[in-house]
Amino acid sequence: MSEFPQITSSQIRRLHYSETKNGQEVRSRRHLTRLYKLGLVERIWGIYGEDRQEYVYQLPDSGKRAHRI
């Protein structure tokens, strides 16, 4: 995430997970929720068109220099 100011959950799945599509969604959701609860990432709800909605992740303002994910 240090290279991209904001990144969608589907972009993270494509970059970091190689399982089946269902496996990617389950594991990435679990990992990203954990990072969010620990305060290591912020997430906002992004809407792209009428039928595509997903979380957009970014580093929190307070930790942009401290954490390199």
JOLINBEL-V154947 format. One record per residue. NEAR is the number of other ideal C-beta (glycine too) atoms within 8 Angstrom. D_LAST is the distance of its C-alpha to the last C-alpha in whole Angstrom. Layout:
# JOLINBEL-V154947
near->[NEAR;NEAR]
d_last->[D_LAST;D_LAST]
This chain:
# JOLINBEL-V154947
near->[9;6;3;7;3;7;9;11;12;7;9;13;11;7;6;6;11;3;7;5;5;7;9;12;9;8;10;13;9;8;8;14;8;8;11;12;6;6;6;10;12;8;10;7;7;9;6;6;5;3;4;7;7;9;10;12;15;12;12;10;5;5;10;8;3;5;7;3;8]
d_last->[5;6;9;11;11;12;12;14;14;17;15;12;15;16;13;12;15;19;21;24;23;24;22;19;19;20;17;14;16;16;12;12;14;13;10;12;15;13;12;9;9;12;14;18;20;21;24;25;29;31;29;26;24;20;17;15;11;10;8;11;14;14;11;10;11;10;6;4;0]
